Amino acid sequence: MSRPTISLCMIVKDEEELIAACLNSVKNWIDEMIIVDTGSSDRTIEICQSFGATVLAYEWNNNFADARNHGLAHATGDWILYLDADEELAPLGDYDLHAQLRQEHAAILSLHLINYIGEVPNEDEAFHIAHPRFFRNHRGLQFKYPIHETLNVDEIFGNQERSAIIGHVPLKLWHRGYMDSITQQKNKYERNMTLLLQEANEQSSNPWTEYHMASEYYRVHRYDKAFEYVNLSIVRFIQSGKMPPSLLYKLKYAILFNTGSIDGAWPGIDKAIALYPDYVDLHFYKGVIFYLKTWYAGALDVFQHCLVLGETTGEHLTLRGAGSFHVWYYIGLCLEHLGNNQQAAQAYEAALQLSPTYAIASDALLKLRIGGENKEGTES
């Protein structure tokens, strides 16, 4: 069989600071770059062309899906890889991507998306999820929704089992778009909310619109509006006969935590866990609720279950550490409150073994040791 060809498809505007790193990460193993430019005034087009990209000028119409589909119409590869300029694929290493594509039965392939947060790129300070990025060309797959666009999987494949449609490639994709410096520079909140409000006023809007509005409000700490819209999204999913996706519940309880509404989070979170019993983040939130309510023995049981669940890169958006080092830190706190300082120190050490830069565990361990030394000095 011949080597499968891959077309990189992107949409860009004023990305001169990021685009070269993105294109460098894939240039050696893709066959063509189709880049839709929606009105750059910097060196973006020049940089893309230096990589041999075909750059298509496109008049922006406030619709990301339309812009992406314009690029798809010009792609000739057997497979499409779509990226954003603030993303970068990890090196393939010894992995033979083309060999997998040659043998692949699935129409869509996900990879390990790492959404960095905070000030500097750190996989321990990130949300992780399996995200579809490769898909077969010429199968009718296109993007829908003006913002937070997604593939029209249901329209093409109907009720087929997702496991038969979507496979996986063992690649990491680093996303920097929601790091503090980039969100501030690009004014993403204003841009996204303008488009989302526009979409919400259309009859064709879907429950994802309210979820994305809630996410935007959450990012700018408008927790009252975030809570209003995440609940509206949940209701709209239920009314449409669909189970609300797991990340809606993650956002709902994150909002409650940030507003100190622990009584509002308990016992409701058990209903969310009943829907998604394998979602470690929800169990972690439950453990923190128990800890804040000073139910330390019960919290230990919940945190131990988090360790059993662990962290896998699947369909749930997972905070790194929710099944590992964050859990060990809270186990240490619970053990301290129960008077088991030696075991608490071991828990903090376990957290630091998993994440050596985990500052609050390091501080807790140091404080515990200083406290122990002072106690020994007093007794002597």
C-alpha positions in Angstrom: 0.0 0.0 0.0 1.2 3.5 -0.8 2.2 5.9 2.0 -0.9 7.9 3.2 -0.7 11.6 2.7 -1.5 14.2 5.3 -2.7 17.7 4.8 -2.2 20.2 7.6 -5.2 22.6 7.7 -5.2 25.8 9.8 -6.8 29.2 10.1 -4.7 32.1 11.3 -4.6 35.8 11.9 -1.6 37.8 13.2 0.3 34.8 14.6 3.9 35.8 13.8 5.1 35.0 17.3 3.7 31.5 17.4 3.2 30.1 13.9 6.8 29.1 13.2 7.0 26.8 16.2 3.7 25.2 15.2 4.8 24.5 11.6 8.3 23.4 12.7 6.7 20.7 14.8 5.0 19.0 11.8 6.9 20.1 8.7 9.0 16.9 8.3 6.1 14.4 8.1 3.1 16.2 6.4 2.6 16.5 2.7 1.0 19.9 2.4 0.0 22.9 4.4 -3.3 24.6 3.7 -3.5 27.8 5.7 -6.5 30.1 5.7 -5.5 33.7 6.7 -8.4 35.8 7.9 -6.7 39.2 7.6 -3.2 39.2 9.1 -1.3 42.5 9.2 1.9 41.2 10.6 4.5 38.7 9.1 2.2 35.6 9.5 1.7 35.1 5.8 5.4 35.5 5.0 6.3 33.0 7.7 3.8 30.4 6.5 5.0 30.7 2.9 8.6 30.2 4.0 7.5 26.7 5.1 6.0 26.1 1.7 2.4 26.6 2.8 -0.4 27.4 0.5 -2.0 30.5 2.0 -5.6 31.3 1.2 -6.9 34.8 1.8 -10.3 34.7 3.5 -12.7 37.5 4.4 -13.6 36.9 8.0 -17.3 36.5 8.6 -17.4 35.8 12.4 -17.5 32.0 11.8 -14.6 29.8 12.6 -16.3 26.7 11.0 -16.7 28.4 7.7 -13.1 29.5 7.7 -11.8 26.0 8.5 -14.1 24.4 5.9 -12.7 26.8 3.3 -9.3 25.2 3.9 -10.7 21.7 3.8 -12.0 22.3 0.3 -8.4 22.8 -0.9 -6.8 19.9 0.9 -5.7 16.9 -1.2 -4.3 14.6 1.4 -5.7 11.2 2.5 -5.8 12.5 6.0 -6.4 16.0 7.5 -4.6 17.2 10.6 -6.0 20.4 12.0 -4.1 22.7 14.4 -4.1 26.2 15.8 -1.1 28.5 15.7 -0.8 28.3 19.5 -0.3 24.6 19.4 2.8 22.4 18.9 3.1 18.7 18.4 5.6 16.8 20.4 8.3 15.0 18.3 7.3 11.6 16.8 10.4 9.9 18.0 10.4 6.3 17.0 6.6 6.2 16.4 5.7 5.5 12.8 2.6 7.6 12.2 2.3 6.7 8.5 2.4 3.0 9.3 -0.6 3.4 11.7 -2.5 5.5 9.2 -1.9 2.8 6.5 -3.5 0.1 8.7 -6.1 2.3 10.4 -9.8 1.4 10.3 -11.1 4.4 12.2 -12.2 7.6 10.4 -11.1 10.0 13.1 -8.0 9.8 15.4 -7.6 11.6 18.7 -4.3 12.5 20.4 -3.3 13.7 23.9 -4.1 17.4 24.1 -2.3 19.2 26.9 -3.9 22.6 27.7 -1.4 24.7 29.6 -2.6 27.1 32.2 -0.7 29.7 34.3 2.4 31.6 33.4 4.8 29.0 32.0 4.3 25.7 30.1 4.2 22.9 32.6 2.4 19.6 32.0 1.7 19.4 35.8 -0.1 22.7 35.5 -2.5 21.7 32.7 -5.7 20.0 31.7 -5.4 16.8 29.7 -7.9 15.2 27.3 -8.0 13.0 24.2 -9.0 15.3 21.4 -9.8 14.3 17.7 -7.3 16.1 15.4 -6.7 13.6 12.4 -9.6 12.6 10.2 -10.0 11.1 6.8 -10.4 13.5 3.9 -13.2 13.1 1.3 -15.7 11.5 3.8 -17.9 14.5 4.2 -16.4 15.5 7.6 -16.6 19.2 8.1 -16.8 21.7 10.9 -19.9 23.2 12.4 -20.7 26.0 14.9 -19.4 29.6 14.5 -17.1 29.3 17.5 -15.6 26.3 19.4 -16.2 24.6 16.1 -16.4 20.8 16.1 -16.7 18.0 13.5 -20.1 16.9 12.2 -19.6 13.4 13.4 -23.2 12.7 14.2 -24.4 13.8 10.8 -21.9 11.6 9.0 -21.9 8.5 11.2 -25.2 8.6 12.9 -25.6 6.3 15.9 -22.5 4.2 15.1 -20.4 3.2 18.1 -17.8 5.9 18.8 -15.2 3.2 19.4 -15.6 2.1 15.8 -15.3 5.7 14.5 -12.6 7.3 16.6 -9.2 5.8 17.2 -6.1 7.2 18.9 -2.5 8.1 18.0 0.1 8.2 20.8 1.1 11.9 20.2 1.1 14.8 22.6 -0.2 18.2 21.4 0.8 21.2 23.6 -1.7 24.0 23.6 -0.6 27.4 24.9 -3.7 29.4 24.0 -5.1 29.7 27.5 -1.9 30.6 29.3 -2.2 34.0 31.1 0.1 36.0 28.8 -1.6 34.8 25.6 -5.2 35.3 26.7 -4.4 38.8 27.9 -2.6 39.7 24.7 -5.3 38.5 22.4 -8.4 39.7 24.4 -9.9 36.3 23.8 -12.7 36.9 26.3 -14.1 39.9 24.3 -13.8 38.1 21.0 -15.3 34.9 22.2 -18.2 36.4 24.1 -19.2 38.6 21.1 -19.4 35.5 18.9 -21.1 33.4 21.6 -23.8 36.0 22.3 -24.4 36.2 18.6 -24.8 32.4 18.4 -27.0 32.3 21.5 -29.5 34.6 19.8 -29.9 32.2 16.8 -32.6 29.6 16.8 -30.1 27.0 15.7 -28.0 27.4 18.8 -27.1 24.3 20.8 -26.4 23.6 24.5 -22.7 23.9 23.9 -23.1 27.6 23.4 -24.2 28.1 27.1 -21.3 25.9 28.2 -18.7 27.9 26.4 -20.3 31.2 27.7 -20.0 29.8 31.2 -16.3 28.9 30.5 -15.6 32.4 29.4 -17.2 33.9 32.4 -15.3 31.5 34.6 -12.0 32.5 33.2 -12.6 36.2 34.0 -13.9 35.3 37.5 -17.5 36.2 36.9 -18.7 33.2 38.8 -22.3 34.2 39.2 -22.8 34.4 35.4 -20.7 31.2 34.9 -22.9 29.3 37.3 -26.1 30.6 35.6 -24.9 29.5 32.1 -23.4 26.1 33.0 -26.7 25.2 34.7 -28.6 26.4 31.6 -26.4 24.3 29.4 -27.1 21.2 31.6 -30.8 21.8 31.4 -30.7 22.3 27.6 -28.8 19.0 27.1 -31.4 17.2 29.2 -34.3 18.8 27.3 -32.7 17.7 24.0 -32.7 14.1 25.3 -28.9 13.9 25.8 -26.8 13.3 28.9 -24.9 16.5 29.7 -21.2 15.9 28.9 -18.9 15.4 31.9 -17.0 18.6 31.6 -20.2 20.6 32.4 -20.2 19.0 35.8 -16.5 19.7 36.3 -17.1 23.3 35.5 -20.1 23.5 37.8 -18.3 22.2 40.8 -15.2 24.3 40.0 -17.4 27.4 40.2 -18.9 26.3 43.5 -15.4 25.8 44.9 -14.2 29.2 43.8 -17.2 30.9 45.4 -16.8 28.9 48.7 -20.2 27.3 48.2 -19.2 23.9 49.7 -22.7 23.3 51.0 -24.0 24.0 47.5 -21.6 21.3 46.2 -22.6 18.6 48.7 -24.4 16.3 48.3 -25.2 17.2 44.7 -21.8 16.1 43.4 -22.8 12.5 44.1 -25.4 12.8 41.4 -22.7 13.9 38.9 -20.4 11.0 40.1 -23.3 8.5 39.5 -23.4 9.7 35.9 -19.6 9.6 35.4 -18.2 7.2 38.0 -14.9 6.9 36.2 -14.3 10.7 36.2 -11.5 11.1 38.7 -11.8 14.9 38.9 -15.3 14.6 40.4 -14.1 12.2 43.0 -11.3 14.6 43.8 -13.7 17.4 44.3 -15.8 15.2 46.6 -12.7 14.5 48.6 -11.9 18.2 49.0 -15.5 18.8 50.0 -15.1 16.2 52.8 -11.8 17.7 53.8 -13.3 21.2 54.0 -16.1 19.9 56.1 -13.5 18.3 58.4 -14.7 14.8 57.6 -11.1 13.6 57.4 -11.5 9.9 57.7 -14.2 10.0 54.9 -12.0 12.2 52.8 -9.1 9.7 53.1 -11.4 7.0 51.7 -12.4 9.2 48.8 -8.8 10.2 48.0 -7.7 6.6 48.1 -10.3 5.8 45.5 -8.9 8.7 43.4 -5.5 6.9 43.4 -7.2 3.7 42.3 -8.9 5.5 39.4 -5.7 7.2 38.5 -5.3 9.5 35.5 -5.9 8.4 31.9 -6.1 10.6 28.9 -9.7 9.9 27.7 -12.9 11.7 27.0 -12.9 13.5 30.4 -11.1 16.8 30.7 -8.7 16.0 33.6 -6.6 18.2 35.8 -3.1 16.7 36.1 -2.7 15.6 39.6 -6.4 14.9 40.4 -5.6 11.2 40.5 -2.0 11.5 41.7 0.1 14.3 43.4 -2.8 16.6 44.3 -4.4 13.6 46.0 -1.3 12.7 48.0 -1.1 16.3 49.2 -4.7 16.2 50.5 -4.0 12.8 52.0 -1.1 14.4 53.9 -3.4 17.2 55.1 -6.0 14.8 56.4 -3.4 12.7 58.2 -2.0 15.8 59.9 -5.4 16.6 61.2 -5.8 13.1 62.4 -2.5 13.3 64.3 -0.5 11.0 62.0 2.4 13.3 61.2 4.8 10.6 60.1 2.3 9.2 57.5 1.5 12.7 56.5 5.1 13.4 55.7 5.2 10.2 53.6 2.2 11.5 51.7 3.8 14.8 50.9 6.9 13.0 49.8 4.8 10.8 47.5 3.3 14.0 46.0 6.8 15.4 45.4 8.0 12.2 43.8 5.3 12.5 41.3 5.7 16.3 40.8 9.0 17.6 42.1 8.0 21.3 41.5 4.8 20.9 43.5 5.4 23.9 45.8 2.6 23.5 48.3 3.5 19.9 49.1 7.1 21.0 49.6 6.0 23.8 51.9 3.7 21.5 53.9 6.5 18.9 54.3 9.0 21.6 55.4 6.5 23.0 57.9 5.8 19.6 59.3 9.5 18.8 59.7 10.2 22.2 61.4 7.3 21.6 63.7 8.7 18.2 64.6 12.2 19.6 65.3 10.8 22.3 67.5 8.8 19.8 69.4 11.9 17.6 70.0 13.8 20.7 71.1 11.1 21.7 73.6 10.9 18.2 75.0 14.7 17.9 75.4 
